[in-house]
């Protein structure tokens, strides 16, 4: 497994990365995967969004995934850093026997 590097002037906002498996969109018999991470960055909004939109992270079945960036509207957190949440969504997939996906 390789780790995708953080962009310049960016650091983890929270050391835990959240992952969710289950039906995230739609209504039945499939599995979706969502990964969410909290970051602090000094980059302009458009630059951090462009970085993760073009990240080309490989999804479960080899499909490229792009990230969605949500910038904290309250502005600066400390020393010019602002909080952002980056999400990667992968779905729908066959549910198999995973009860979270039915």
C-alpha positions in Angstrom: 0.0 0.0 0.0 1.3 3.4 -0.9 0.5 6.6 0.9 -0.5 9.7 -1.1 1.6 12.7 0.1 0.1 15.8 1.5 0.4 18.9 -0.6 2.9 21.7 0.5 2.0 23.8 3.5 -0.5 21.2 4.7 -0.6 18.9 7.7 -3.0 16.5 9.4 -5.7 18.2 11.3 -6.6 15.0 13.1 -4.4 11.9 13.1 -7.4 9.6 12.6 -8.8 9.0 9.1 -12.5 8.1 9.1 -13.9 5.3 6.9 -17.4 4.3 6.3 -18.7 1.2 4.5 -22.4 0.8 3.6 -25.1 2.4 1.6 -24.0 6.0 1.3 -26.1 6.9 -1.7 -29.2 5.4 -3.3 -31.4 2.9 -1.4 -30.5 -0.8 -1.7 -28.3 -3.8 -2.3 -25.0 -2.2 -3.0 -21.9 -1.1 -1.1 -20.3 2.3 -1.0 -17.0 3.3 0.6 -16.2 6.8 2.0 -12.9 8.0 3.4 -12.7 11.3 5.2 -9.7 13.1 6.5 -9.2 16.4 8.3 -6.3 18.7 7.3 -4.9 22.1 8.1 -3.5 24.0 5.1 -2.2 27.4 4.2 -2.9 26.8 0.5 -5.6 28.9 -1.3 -9.0 27.1 -1.5 -8.7 26.6 -5.3 -5.2 25.1 -5.0 -6.1 22.5 -2.3 -9.2 21.6 -4.2 -7.3 21.2 -7.5 -4.7 19.0 -5.7 -7.2 16.5 -4.5 -9.5 16.6 -7.5 -6.6 15.5 -9.7 -5.1 13.1 -7.1 -6.0 9.9 -9.1 -6.3 7.7 -6.0 -7.2 4.1 -7.1 -10.5 2.9 -5.9 -11.6 -0.6 -4.9 -11.9 -2.0 -8.5 -9.1 0.1 -9.9 -11.2 3.1 -10.9 -9.5 6.5 -10.3 -11.1 8.5 -7.5 -10.9 12.2 -7.1 -11.3 14.0 -3.7 -13.9 16.5 -2.7 -12.6 19.3 -0.6 -14.7 21.2 1.9 -13.1 24.3 3.4 -14.1 25.5 6.9 -15.9 28.8 6.2 -14.8 30.3 9.6 -11.4 31.2 8.1 -8.0 31.0 9.8 -7.3 28.5 12.5 -3.8 29.3 13.6 -0.7 30.9 11.9 -2.6 31.3 8.6 -3.8 27.6 8.6 -7.4 26.8 7.8 -9.3 23.6 8.3 -10.4 21.4 5.4 -12.1 18.1 5.1 -11.2 15.9 2.1 -13.5 13.0 1.1 -13.0 10.1 -1.3 -16.2 8.3 -2.4 -16.1 4.9 -4.1 -19.4 3.2 -5.1 -21.6 1.5 -5.9 -20.1 -2.0 -5.6 -21.7 -5.5 -5.3 -22.6 -6.0 -1.6 -21.6 -9.7 -1.4 -22.3 -11.0 2.1 -21.6 -7.7 3.8 -24.7 -6.9 5.9 -23.9 -3.2 6.0 -24.7 -3.0 2.3 -28.2 -4.5 2.2 
